[in-house]
Amino acid sequence: VAGTMRLLRALLCLWLLAEAARASRVRTRRELGPGLYEHGVYDAGGSYCQRGDVCCHGRDDGCTVPYHDTLCYCDLFCNRTVSDCCPDFWEYCLGIPAPFPKAPGCARAGRSFPTGATYRENCNLCTCGPGGQWQCEDHACLMDGELMDAVNRGNYGWRAANYSQFWGMTLEDGIRHRLGTFRPSPTVMNMNEMHMNMDSNEVLPRHFDAAAKWPGMIHEPLDQGNCAGSWAFSTAAVASDRISIHSMGHMTPALSPQNLLSCDTRNQRGCSGGRLDGAWWYLRRRG
């Protein structure tokens, strides 16, 4: 029995020492940790201690709430010279104004953001300035809701639609990456146009659909992605259709635009743009 009692006393002493060491470590961490408000209170109107059943009295090292990328406290021990209290601790728990000035920042969607914070508004980057105002870039965006609405209110014979894959891209991005056909060479531009005499009684149709005229011979357009290679994609597609039509559907090849992008390098720039006349020259001479 005596041995058992001595063992219990030893275990009790070890437990007390461990608890004291743990409390010491926690106290040291909180007492020596940097204050949250060296540059003022961010999100002074935010709800932290007000969330649910949070302690406001005594000391409770577990009385924490997430605050940006760290934690803030809602117990009385947080109210020190170097404070780690939550922004609403003083008003909610003590009923007094916060002793720290409100840090300069910007408001958005009911939240406060510090100076230097950023967010994207479509294709424009907005930055929280030192004066508490958002400063946004002013690029023309590839997708513009107001422009789409204006087009669709008019009678232009077509309707604008929202292509979400283009959201966040500037108009300059679209021109640089989603087009890619350069102006033809001066030699081509100086060529004479072709003239064709039509019978005076011949009437051109109001509408023409190649897929209806030659069913099964017209290929679907390919997505060039963010490669400014429309010169290669359009040339390969038209050549594929012409072979299908000329063979009366016996041959329906899908010619590869990648072959043009990779191999037609004479005065061409691959995914940075090229000329249609050069692409057709390559098809005629190289195949």
NUKE-497863 format. One record per residue: residue in three letters; x, y negated, z negated of N, C-alpha, C in turn. Coordinates in steps of 0.2 Angstrom, whole numbers, padded with zeros to 4 digits, always signed. Each point is the difference from the previous one (the first is absolute). Last residue first. Layout:
ALAXYZXYZXYZ/...
This chain:
GLY+0012-0104+0497-0005+0005-0001-0002+0001-0007/ARG+0016-0014+0014+0003+0005-0004-0006+0005-0002/ARG-0004-0018+0015+0007+0002+0002+0002+0006-0005/ARG-0022-0010-0002+0001+0001+0007+0007+0003+0001/LEU-0005-0007-0022-0004+0006+0002+0001+0002+0007/TYR+0010-0020-0007+0003+0006-0004-0004+0006+0002/TRP-0008-0021+0007+0006+0002+0004+0003+0006-0003/TRP-0018-0008-0012-0002+0003+0006+0006+0002+0005/ALA+0005-0012-0020-0003+0006-0002-0002+0004+0007/GLY+0007-0022+0002+0005+0004-0002-0002+0007-0001/ASP-0016-0016+0003+0003+0001+0006+0006+0005-0001/LEU-0011-0008-0019-0004+0005+0003+0003+0002+0007/ARG+0014-0009-0022-0004-0003+0006-0003+0006+0003/GLY+0007-0004-0028+0003+0002+0007-0005-0003+0006/GLY+0006+0003-0030-0003-0003+0005+0003+0002+0007/SER+0005+0008-0023+0000-0008+0000-0002-0003+0006/CYS+0002+0024-0003-0005-0002-0005+0000-0008-0001/GLY+0014+0007+0021-0003+0005-0005-0006-0003-0004/ARG+0014-0012+0017+0002-0001-0007-0004+0005-0004/GLN+0009-0005+0028-0005+0002-0005+0002+0000-0007/ASN+0013-0002+0021-0003-0006-0002-0006+0001-0004/ARG+0008+0022+0005+0003-0005+0005-0004-0007-0001/THR-0003+0022-0011+0003-0005-0004+0003-0006+0005/ASP-0016+0023-0002+0000-0005+0004+0003-0006-0003/CYS-0002+0020-0012+0004+0001+0006+0000-0006+0005/SER-0013+0002-0021+0007+0002-0002+0004+0000+0006/LEU-0023-0007+0002+0003-0004-0006+0008+0002-0001/LEU-0013+0012+0016+0001-0006+0002+0004-0004-0005/ASN-0008+0021-0006+0005+0001+0005+0002-0007+0003/GLN-0018+0001-0015+0007+0001-0004+0005+0001+0005/PRO-0023+0000+0007+0003-0007-0001+0007+0000-0003/SER-0012+0021+0014+0003-0003-0006+0002-0007+0000/LEU-0020+0014+0014+0007-0002+0000+0002-0003-0006/ALA-0019+0017+0006+0000-0005-0004+0008-0002-0001/PRO-0015+0013+0021+0005+0000-0005-0001-0006-0005/THR-0014+0015+0017-0002-0006-0004+0006-0001-0006/MET-0008+0013+0026+0006-0002-0005-0002-0006-0004/HIS-0016+0009+0014+0004+0006+0000+0006-0001-0005/GLY-0017-0017+0007-0001+0003-0006+0004+0007-0001/MET+0001-0015+0019-0007+0002-0001-0001+0004-0006/SER+0021-0011+0008-0001+0007+0001-0007+0002-0001/HIS+0005-0023-0002+0002+0002+0006+0000+0008+0001/ILE-0006-0009-0021-0005-0002+0005+0002+0002+0007/SER+0014+0004-0018-0006+0003-0001-0005-0001+0006/ILE+0020-0013-0001+0002+0007+0002-0007+0004-0001/ARG-0001-0022-0008+0000+0001+0008+0002+0007+0002/ASP-0001-0004-0023-0007-0001+0003+0001+0001+0007/SER+0020-0001-0012-0004+0006-0001-0006+0000+0003/ALA+0012-0020+0001+0003+0005+0004-0004+0007-0001/VAL-0006-0018-0014-0002-0001+0007+0002+0005+0005/ALA+0009+0001-0023-0008+0002+0001-0002-0001+0007/ALA+0022-0006-0005-0001+0007+0000-0007+0002+0001/THR+0005-0023-0002+0002+0003+0007-0001+0007+0000/SER-0005-0011-0020-0005-0002+0005+0002+0003+0007/PHE+0015+0002-0019-0006+0004-0001-0005-0001+0006/ALA+0020-0012+0000+0001+0007+0001-0006+0004-0001/TRP+0000-0023-0004+0002+0001+0007+0001+0007+0002/SER-0005-0007-0023-0006+0000+0005+0002+0001+0007/GLY+0013-0001-0022+0002+0004+0006-0006+0001+0004/ALA+0008-0009-0024-0002-0004+0006+0002+0003+0006/CYS-0007+0011-0024+0006+0000+0005-0003-0004+0006/ASN-0012+0008-0021+0004-0007+0000+0006+0001+0004/GLY-0020+0015+0007+0002-0002-0006+0004-0007+0000/GLN-0012+0012+0018+0007-0001+0000+0003-0002-0006/ASP-0022+0015+0009+0002-0005-0005+0008-0001+0000/LEU-0016+0009+0022+0004+0002-0006+0001-0006-0004/PRO-0021+0006+0018+0006-0004-0002+0003+0002-0006/GLU-0013+0017+0016-0001-0004-0005+0006-0005-0001/HIS-0005+0011+0024+0002+0001-0006-0001-0005-0005/ILE-0012+0010+0024+0003-0006-0004+0002+0001-0007/MET-0011+0016+0015+0007-0002+0003+0003-0006-0003/GLY-0023+0011-0005+0006+0004-0001+0006-0001+0003/PRO-0019-0012+0012-0001+0003-0007+0006+0005-0001/TRP-0004-0021+0016+0004+0006+0000+0000+0003-0006/LYS-0015-0018+0002+0002+0001+0007+0004+0007+0001/ALA-0005-0008-0021-0006+0002+0003+0001+0002+0007/ALA+0018-0010-0012-0001+0007-0003-0007+0003+0003/ALA+0007-0022+0006+0004+0005+0003-0002+0007-0002/ASP-0016-0022+0001+0003+0004-0005+0004+0006+0003/PHE-0013-0025+0006+0004+0005+0003+0003+0004-0006/HIS-0020-0021+0007+0004+0004-0005+0003+0006+0004/ARG-0012-0015+0013+0001-0005-0006+0004+0004-0005/PRO+0003+0005+0027-0004+0002-0006+0001-0005-0006/LEU+0003-0008+0026+0004+0004-0005-0005+0001-0006/VAL-0006-0002+0027-0001-0003-0007+0004+0004-0005/GLU-0001-0005+0029+0002+0005-0006-0001-0004-0006/ASN-0004-0009+0022-0006+0003-0003+0002+0005-0006/SER+0016-0012+0013-0004-0005-0003-0006+0003-0003/ASP+0024+0013+0002-0006-0001+0004-0005-0005-0003/MET+0026-0002-0005-0005+0004-0002-0006-0001+0005/ASN+0029-0002-0001-0006-0003+0002-0006+0005-0001/MET+0024-0006-0013-0004+0005+0003-0007-0003+0002/HIS+0028-0006-0009-0007-0002+0002-0004+0006+0003/MET+0023-0005-0018-0003+0004+0006-0007-0003+0001/GLU+0022-0014-0009-0005+0004-0002-0003+0004+0006/ASN+0026-0007-0003-0006-0002+0002-0006+0004-0002/MET+0023-0005-0014-0003+0004+0005-0006-0002+0002/ASN+0014-0009-0018+0001-0003+0007-0003+0004+0005/MET+0002+0009-0022-0004-0006-0001-0001-0004+0007/VAL+0016+0018-0002-0007+0002+0000-0005-0005+0000/THR+0022-0006-0003-0001+0004+0007-0007+0002+0001/PRO+0008-0009-0021-0002-0005+0005-0001+0003+0007/SER-0006+0016-0021+0006-0004+0002-0001-0005+0006/PRO-0019+0007-0019+0004+0003+0005+0006-0004+0003/ARG-0010-0002-0025-0002-0003+0006+0005+0004+0005/PHE-0004+0014-0022+0003-0006+0002-0003-0002+0007/THR-0010+0016-0020+0001-0001+0007+0003-0007+0002/GLY-0006+0009-0023+0006+0002+0002+0001+0000+0008/LEU-0017+0000-0024-0001-0001+0007+0007+0003+0003/ARG-0004+0000-0024-0005+0004+0003-0001-0002+0008/HIS+0018-0009-0015+0000+0007-0001-0006+0004+0004/ARG+0004-0025+0000+0007+0003+0000-0001+0008+0000/ILE-0019-0013-0002+0003-0002+0006+0006+0004+0001/GLY-0011+0002-0021-0003+0003+0005+0003-0001+0007/ASP+0009-0012-0018+0001+0008-0001-0003+0003+0006/GLU-0005-0022-0002+0006+0001+0003+0003+0007-0001/LEU-0020-0006-0010-0001+0000+0007+0007+0001+0004/THR-0002+0010-0024-0001-0006+0003-0001+0000+0007/MET-0007+0019-0019+0005-0002+0005-0001-0007+0003/GLY-0015+0011-0016+0007-0001-0003+0005-0002+0005/TRP-0020+0015+0008+0000-0004-0005+0007-0001-0004/PHE-0006+0014+0019+0003-0006+0002+0000-0005-0006/GLN-0012+0021+0000+0007+0002+0000+0005-0006+0002/SER-0025-0001-0001+0004+0000-0006+0007+0001+0000/TYR-0018-0010+0017+0005+0006+0000+0004-0001-0006/ASN-0024-0011+0008+0005+0000-0005+0004+0006+0001/ALA-0014-0014+0020-0001+0005-0005+0007+0000-0005/ALA-0015-0016+0021+0006+0002-0004-0001+0004-0006/ARG-0013-0003+0025-0001-0001-0007+0007+0002-0004/TRP-0011-0009+0026+0004+0005-0004-0001-0001-0007/GLY-0009-0015+0017+0000+0006+0003+0004+0006-0003/TYR-0005-0023-0008+0006+0000+0005+0000+0007+0003/ASN-0014-0017-0016-0002+0005+0005+0005+0001+0005/GLY+0001-0006-0028+0000-0003+0007-0003+0006+0005/ARG+0004+0004-0023-0005-0004+0000-0001-0003+0007/ASN+0018+0014-0005-0006+0004+0000-0006-0004+0000/VAL+0022-0010-0002-0001+0003+0006-0007+0004+0001/ALA+0005-0010-0021-0001-0005+0005+0000+0003+0007/ASP+0005+0015-0018-0007-0003+0000-0001-0005+0005/MET+0022+0008-0001-0005+0005+0002-0007-0002+0000/LEU+0016-0014-0010+0000+0000+0008-0004+0005+0003/GLU+0002-0001-0024-0004-0005+0003+0000-0001+0007/GLY+0013+0018-0010-0007+0001-0001-0004-0006+0003/ASP+0024+0009+0007-0003-0006-0003-0007+0001+0000/MET+0024+0014+0006-0007+0001-0001-0002-0006-0004/LEU+0021-0002+0006-0002+0004+0006-0008+0002-0001/CYS+0011-0023-0011+0000+0008-0001-0003+0003+0006/ALA+0015-0024-0005-0006+0003+0003+0000+0008+0000/HIS+0012-0015-0019+0001+0003+0007-0007+0002+0002/ASP+0010-0013-0020-0006-0002+0004+0001+0003+0007/GLU+0007+0004-0029+0002-0001+0007-0006-0001+0005/CYS-0001-0007-0027+0000+0006+0005+0002-0002+0007/GLN-0001-0006-0028+0003-0003+0006+0000+0006+0005/TRP-0013-0006-0025+0002+0005+0005+0002-0004+0006/GLN+0001-0011-0025-0004+0001+0007+0003+0005+0004/GLY+0009-0009-0021-0006+0003-0002-0004+0001+0006/GLY+0022-0010+0000-0005-0005-0003-0007+0004-0001/PRO+0021+0011+0008+0001-0003-0007-0006-0005-0002/GLY-0006+0020+0018+0005-0006+0000+0000-0002-0008/CYS-0007+0024+0013-0002-0005-0005+0005-0005-0001/THR-0005+0013+0023+0004+0000-0005-0002-0005-0005/CYS-0008+0015+0023-0002-0005-0004+0005+0001-0006/LEU-0001+0009+0027+0002+0001-0007-0001-0006-0004/ASN-0013+0010+0023+0004-0005-0003+0002+0001-0007/CYS-0014+0013+0016+0007+0000+0002+0004-0005-0003/ASN-0021+0007-0013+0000+0002+0007+0008+0000+0002/GLU+0001-0008-0021-0007-0002+0003+0000+0002+0007/ARG+0016+0008-0022-0001-0001+0007-0007-0002+0001/TYR+0017-0005-0022-0005+0005+0003-0001-0002+0007/THR+0017-0006-0023-0002+0000+0007-0005+0004+0001/ALA+0015-0015-0021-0004+0006+0002-0003-0001+0007/GLY+0012-0017-0012+0004+0005+0004-0003+0006+0002/THR-0008-0013-0022+0003-0003+0006+0005+0005+0004/PRO-0020+0011-0014+0006-0004-0001+0002-0003+0006/PHE-0026+0007-0004+0006+0003+0002+0006-0005-0001/SER-0027+0007-0008+0005-0005+0000+0006+0004+0002/ARG-0027+0005+0005+0006+0002-0003+0005-0006+0001/GLY-0023+0002+0010+0000+0000-0007+0006+0002-0004/ALA+0000-0003+0024-0005+0005-0002+0000+0001-0007/ARG+0018-0016+0003-0003+0004+0006-0004+0005-0002/ALA+0018-0022-0009-0006+0004-0001-0003+0003+0007/CYS+0026-0009-0010-0006-0001+0004-0005+0005-0001/GLY+0020-0014-0016-0001+0006+0004-0006-0001+0005/PRO+0017-0009-0023-0003-0002+0007-0001+0006+0004/ALA-0002+0001-0027+0005+0001+0005-0003-0003+0007/LYS-0008-0007-0025-0002+0004+0005+0005+0000+0006/PRO+0007-0004-0026-0003-0004+0006-0002+0005+0005/PHE+0001+0007-0026+0004-0001+0006-0003-0003+0005/PRO-0010+0006-0021+0005-0005-0001+0005-0001+0005/ALA-0028+0007+0000+0007+0003+0001+0005-0006-0001/PRO-0024-0003-0012+0003+0000+0007+0007+0003-0001/ILE-0019+0009-0016+0004-0006+0000+0003+0000+0007/GLY-0012+0019-0011-0004-0006+0001+0003-0007+0000/LEU+0008+0024-0003+0001-0005-0005-0005-0006+0001/CYS-0001+0020+0015+0001+0003-0007+0001-0006-0005/TYR-0004-0006+0023-0005+0005-0002+0001+0003-0007/GLU+0014-0018+0009-0007-0002+0000-0005+0006-0002/TRP+0024+0004+0000-0002-0005-0004-0007-0002+0000/PHE+0008+0017+0015+0000+0002-0007-0002-0006-0005/ASP+0002+0003+0026-0006-0002-0004+0000+0001-0007/PRO+0019+0006+0014-0002-0007+0001-0006-0003-0003/CYS+0015+0020-0011-0004-0001+0006-0002-0007+0001/CYS+0022+0005-0014-0007+0000-0001-0003+0000+0007/ASP+0023-0001-0009-0002+0005+0006-0007+0001-0001/SER+0020-0020-0008-0006+0003+0000-0001+0006+0005/VAL+0017-0014-0016+0001+0003+0006-0006+0005+0001/THR-0002-0011-0019+0003-0006+0004+0002+0003+0007/ARG-0020+0012-0011+0006-0002-0002+0003-0005+0004/ASN-0021+0017-0001+0000-0008-0001+0006-0002-0003/CYS-0006+0023+0003+0002-0003+0006+0001-0007+0000/PHE-0009+0014-0018+0007+0000+0000+0003-0003+0007/LEU-0024+0004-0005+0003-0007-0003+0008+0000+0001/ASP-0013+0014+0019+0000+0000-0008+0003-0006-0002/CYS-0003+0007+0023-0005-0003-0002-0001+0000-0008/TYR+0019+0002+0023-0002+0002-0006-0006-0004-0003/CYS+0013+0007+0026-0001-0005-0005-0004+0003-0006/LEU+0017+0010+0022-0006+0001-0005+0000-0007-0004/THR+0009+0004+0026+0002+0002-0006-0006+0001-0005/ASP+0001-0009+0023+0004+0006+0001+0002+0002-0007/HIS-0021-0014+0001+0004+0000+0006+0004+0007+0000/TYR-0012+0002-0019+0000-0007+0001+0006-0001+0006/PRO-0016+0020-0016+0004-0002+0005+0000-0007+0002/VAL-0004+0007-0025-0004+0000+0006+0005-0002+0006/THR-0001+0010-0028+0003-0003+0006-0005+0000+0005/CYS+0005+0008-0026-0005-0005+0003+0002-0004+0006/GLY+0013+0016-0014-0004+0003+0005-0005-0004+0003/ASP+0013-0006-0019+0004+0000+0006-0003+0004+0006/ASP-0010-0014-0022-0001+0007+0004+0004+0000+0006/ARG-0006-0016-0024+0005+0002+0005-0002+0007+0003/GLY-0017-0020-0010+0005+0004-0002+0005+0002+0005/HIS-0022-0008+0010+0002-0001-0007+0005+0005-0002/CYS-0013+0000+0021+0003-0007-0001+0003-0002-0007/CYS-0008+0022+0019+0001-0002-0007+0003-0007+0001/VAL-0017+0012+0017+0007-0002-0001+0001-0003-0006/ASP-0019+0012+0016+0001+0000-0007+0007-0001-0001/GLY-0009-0008+0024-0002+0005-0005+0002-0001-0007/ARG+0009-0017+0015-0001+0006+0003-0002+0005-0005/GLN+0008-0023-0004-0007+0001+0000-0002+0007+0003/CYS+0023-0008-0001-0003+0002-0007-0007+0002+0000/TYR+0007-0008+0021+0004+0005-0002-0002+0003-0007/SER-0007-0017+0022-0003+0004-0005+0005+0005-0002/GLY+0005-0026+0011-0001+0007+0001-0003+0004-0006/GLY+0008-0024+0004-0007+0002+0000-0002+0007+0001/ALA+0023-0008+0002-0002-0002-0007-0008+0001-0001/ASP+0019+0006+0017-0006+0003-0001-0003-0002-0006/TYR+0024-0004-0002-0003+0001+0006-0007+0004-0001/VAL+0016-0018-0015-0004+0006+0000-0003+0001+0007/GLY+0025-0011-0006-0007-0001+0000-0004+0006+0000/HIS+0024+0001+0000-0002-0005+0005-0007-0002+0000/GLU+0008+0016-0015+0006-0005+0000-0001-0006+0005/TYR-0014+0020-0009-0002-0006+0002+0005-0006+0000/LEU+0001+0024-0008-0004+0000+0007-0001-0007+0003/GLY+0021+0009-0017-0007-0002+0000-0003+0000+0007/PRO+0020+0017-0008-0001-0006+0003-0008-0002-0001/GLY+0011+0018-0017-0002-0001+0007-0001-0007+0002/LEU+0005+0008-0023+0006-0002+0004-0002-0001+0008/GLU-0016+0008-0017+0003-0007-0003+0005-0002+0005/ARG-0011+0020+0005-0004-0005+0001+0003-0007-0003/ARG+0012+0020-0001-0001-0001+0007-0005-0006+0001/THR+0006+0007-0022+0006-0003+0004-0002-0001+0007/ARG-0016+0011-0013+0001-0007-0002+0006-0003+0003/VAL-0004+0023+0004-0005-0004+0003+0001-0007-0001/ARG+0015+0014-0010+0001+0000+0007-0005-0004+0003/SER-0003+0005-0022+0006-0005+0001+0001-0001+0007/ALA-0016+0016-0006-0002-0007-0002+0005-0005+0002/ARG+0007+0022+0001-0005-0001+0005-0002-0007+0000/ALA+0013+0008-0018+0004-0001+0006-0005-0002+0006/ALA-0011+0007-0019+0004-0007-0002+0004-0002+0007/GLU-0010+0021+0000-0005-0005+0000+0003-0007-0001/ALA+0013+0019-0003-0001+0000+0007-0005-0006+0001/LEU+0006+0005-0022+0005-0003+0003-0001-0001+0008/LEU-0016+0012-0013+0000-0007-0002+0006-0004+0003/TRP-0001+0023+0003-0006-0003+0004+0000-0007-0002/LEU+0016+0013-0011+0001-0001+0007-0005-0003+0004/CYS-0004+0005-0023+0005-0005+0001+0002-0002+0007/LEU-0015+0018-0005-0003-0006-0001+0005-0006+0001/LEU+0008+0022+0001-0004-0002+0006-0003-0006-0001/ALA+0011+0008-0019+0005-0002+0006-0004-0002+0006/ARG-0012+0008-0018+0002-0007-0002+0005-0002+0006/LEU-0008+0022+0001-0006-0005+0002+0003-0007-0001/LEU+0014+0017-0007+0000+0000+0008-0006-0005+0002/ARG+0003+0005-0023+0006-0004+0002-0001-0001+0008/MET-0016+0013-0010-0001-0007-0002+0006-0004+0003/THR+0001+0024+0002-0005-0003+0004-0001-0008-0001/GLY+0014+0012-0014+0003-0001+0006-0004-0003+0005/ALA-0008+0006-0021+0004-0006-0001+0003-0001+0007/VAL-0013+0019-0002-0004-0006+0000+0004-0006+0000/
